[in-house]
Amino acid sequence: MIHRYSDTALLPDYLRAAAGFGIGLALLIFTEVSSVMFYIAAGLTGLFLAFSLRLLARRLTPIEIDGAGIAASPAWGGGKRIDWEAIQDVAIRYFSTKRDRSDGWLQLDVRGGGRRISADSTISDFPGLVTAVTSAARQRGIELSPTTLANLGALNAPGLAGGNGVGGGR
């Protein structure tokens, strides 16, 4: 299985990055080089440029699942791979965007062999990715934290133990 972030899923972040970079660049153009505001604008512009590059890296790095493990393989080479036998920890965390916790996203972290691979719930078939990873972790006897188990329940995906359709503690 290959999981990717779509342009549609990343569109809000693309818009934030473009707006931040554009405002920072405009401030740079219209501010004197010797002023403090110039250096603040330069820092913000650099920050939004880094955010844009990170978005591009996310878009160009599919997460692949096969019978042997999980891999994040960027288009430019390199990448990380964690074999199922090397998994040491799996965590699923919820990040809320509202005070009442009614909206947010989940993040899957897989650790093993000195490597870490992460994916958030905007990636294609996130429940399928979580199912594959948690099944492999359970086969290895890795104990999942209560928070991870609650978030599995909140996913409401078929085939996930604890996924009884009842929202968990997130």
Steps between C-alpha positions, in 0.01 A plus 500: 500500500622848417365797696541859380398849600278653234517862389141538620594385852795739507318798343428684828868475593606611151280809541642577846855463372436724199328767709774504763777505244325773297442725801858449620638574155287815468628619837856432387452703182345801673715513814841659536784252534633661816170479692406235754181432302711391201667227705169387649351483148807311375459245780129454429564469127765236566267316736221486240750396231611210722132409561443498122799272442379265772158485331664418168704225666183356655324503163791326327555231767260207475472253787517141383385190685602151393536159658839591645438845647424868453703750297497872429666545160549859384523566127860623535629177652610402845196420705437297812385147548392315813462125470211348694747304715674825599191688621547617857214745549177610332312808615185668372443850633215742451564871446197719551437824314203600715464546873212250516720242316234457230748550216861406443721231353668176600870428463654154475861460616689178439843456660756229460861440410591857593253638245163671519231516232196724552179554310195705582137427431492705177702230320307264272338202676626596844285230668658236274849626587418493872353150469815364335735662751304410813452141378875466454564653843256261666661201326830609653337528843541876521266648756306804376448790739151580634502822294582306183227246577245779558598663171465166322144488631437854378615404148193277471671287235401138437764250606652718772479342842345754728338661198149456633367817347500685829716810513788449735689741721690646208 
